[in-house]
Amino acid sequence: MFLQTLSATNYKNLKEIEAQFCKGVNCFIGNNGMGKTNLLDAIYYLAFCKSRTCHADTQVIRHDEPYLLLDAQFSSENAQDRVSVSLQRGQKKVVKRNKKEYDRLADHIGLVPLVIVSPNDLELIIEGSSERRKLIDGIISQYDKEYLHQLLDYNRALLQRNTLLRAHATDPELLSVCEGMMAQKASYIYPKRAEFLTQFIPIFAQFYSEIAGDKEQVSIQYESHLQQGDLLPQLAQSRYKDEAIGYTTLGIHKDELAFYLGEYPLKRIASQGQTKSFLVALKLAQFEFMRRACGKFPILLLDDIFDKLDAERVERIVKLVASDKFGQIFITDTNREHLDYLLDRVEGEKKLFTIQDGAIV
C-alpha cells in the first residue's frame, strides 16, 4: 500500500497543498510550526477518519475557514482507491471511498494500514492504561473488523451498566442484561488481545535490541481480569461495590500493559533516550506485525523521530529505516543533516520536500 497523491485544503495550517509522493522515502524539512506534523496528521486522518492530535473534528479546520477537504489516491498490488474527506463547520463529516460515502466509518478502518511514530507517543508511558489499550485495539482493528465491532458493542454495554449504577437502579434483570453482553463480548476480545501480544512482544524485543545495541533488556506484561476466569461471575460479585462508587471496576476496559526496563518499571528509571527507543521499537514492531497480518506493507509516518536520541541510536534507526524491511515512509525533521544522512543510505526511491508556512515550496 502506498500513497500516490494528496490534496489538502484548510487542514489545520495547511491552506492548500498538492503533492505527489514516491513509493520509498518521502522527507519533509522545515522549521517548527510550518506544517510538517500537520501534513502527516492529514494522512493519518485519511486512514482512521480522525486526527492523531485533535479530539474534535472542528479543531482540524483551518482557523476562520468554513470547511476542509482531503483527497488522496492510494495504490496497492490489486487495487486503486481514492479516499476523500469533507467537513463543514456544524455539519457531519463525509468520508468517501471511490466517490461512495461510507454508511459506517468503522468500515473504512483497515483499508489503509498505517503506523505513526510521533512525540505524542510519550502518552503511552506517562498516561493511564486507556492509552495502552488504544495501542492494542488500534492494531488489531486494522486487520480484524469483527474485533472492532465486538469492542464497540462491549463499550455500549459498559456505558449502559455504568448509567444504571450511577442511577442506583439495582434491578438485577437490567444489570444482568448488561453484564451478559459485556461478558459475551469480552470472551471474544480478551483471547484476541492475548494472542496478539504473544506474537507482538518478541518482535518488539528484537527491534529494541537492534536500536539499543543489545545493551538493555525490556519486557511487556499483559494484565487482565479475565486471567482470573470468565467475566460474568466477577461482575455479579462486584455489583455492590460498583454501585457505591458509580462505575464498573472489572472488565477488559481495565486491561493493562506494564512496561519494564530490566526488572523495573520503565517510567521509573528510563532515560529520555531509553524511553524514546522503547516507543520507536513499539511502533516498528507494530509495523512488522501488521505487515505479517495484513499481507502488505503499512504506510509508515515518522514525525521528529531522532529527537532525544544519541548518535549511536540515530545511526541504528537510520539503518533500520533505510533497509528493505519497510515500504513507503514519510519522515519529518527540522535537522537537514539527519535527513541527508538517511537519504544517502536509501537505495530505492526518495524525495525531499520543504514545508514553509503551511505550503510545499
Secondary structure as GFF3:
##gff-version 3
##sequence-region A 1 361
A	DSSP	beta_strand	2	11	.	.	.	ID=ss1
A	DSSP	beta_strand	14	20	.	.	.	ID=ss2
A	DSSP	beta_strand	25	29	.	.	.	ID=ss3
A	DSSP	alpha_helix	36	48	.	.	.	ID=ss4
A	DSSP	three_ten_helix	57	60	.	.	.	ID=ss5
A	DSSP	beta_strand	67	75	.	.	.	ID=ss6
A	DSSP	beta_strand	80	88	.	.	.	ID=ss7
A	DSSP	beta_strand	94	97	.	.	.	ID=ss8
A	DSSP	beta_strand	100	101	.	.	.	ID=ss9
A	DSSP	three_ten_helix	105	108	.	.	.	ID=ss10
A	DSSP	beta_strand	114	117	.	.	.	ID=ss11
A	DSSP	three_ten_helix	119	122	.	.	.	ID=ss12
A	DSSP	alpha_helix	123	126	.	.	.	ID=ss13
A	DSSP	alpha_helix	129	143	.	.	.	ID=ss14
A	DSSP	alpha_helix	145	166	.	.	.	ID=ss15
A	DSSP	alpha_helix	172	212	.	.	.	ID=ss16
A	DSSP	beta_strand	218	223	.	.	.	ID=ss17
A	DSSP	three_ten_helix	225	228	.	.	.	ID=ss18
A	DSSP	alpha_helix	231	237	.	.	.	ID=ss19
A	DSSP	alpha_helix	239	245	.	.	.	ID=ss20
A	DSSP	three_ten_helix	252	254	.	.	.	ID=ss21
A	DSSP	beta_strand	256	261	.	.	.	ID=ss22
A	DSSP	beta_strand	264	265	.	.	.	ID=ss23
A	DSSP	alpha_helix	266	269	.	.	.	ID=ss24
A	DSSP	alpha_helix	272	294	.	.	.	ID=ss25
A	DSSP	beta_strand	299	303	.	.	.	ID=ss26
A	DSSP	alpha_helix	311	321	.	.	.	ID=ss27
A	DSSP	beta_strand	329	333	.	.	.	ID=ss28
A	DSSP	alpha_helix	336	345	.	.	.	ID=ss29
A	DSSP	beta_strand	350	356	.	.	.	ID=ss30
A	DSSP	beta_strand	359	360	.	.	.	ID=ss31
###
